[in-house]
Amino acid sequence: MMLIKNDKTTAFKSWRLDPFEELQRVWGAITGDTSLGIPHIVGRASFVGGNVSGLEIKVVLHTEEEELVFKDGSDVYFIISANPQDGLEGIYMKLTNALRNAR
């Protein structure tokens, strides 16, 4: 795992919770009717000492694939496309990468 330490990026170390619980909670919305758009997870991750200690996510549909990730204090806010074909593991990897590189 790469640890990035500076004022502009998170120093993501690990999860203090099970991110798959949150992803499974919204899986039905990710795999539901996508005729109106591409599913994206939208949310906030709270960090304490480089560890994700809180995670809130919802699913929204958007006409295009988009990604937006930014850091505000000890929180990281994100919008990440969630392709059902990637499965929970692929979406987890995309989320982890976004949290690791939040600016």
Disulfide bonds with the S-S distance in Angstrom:
none
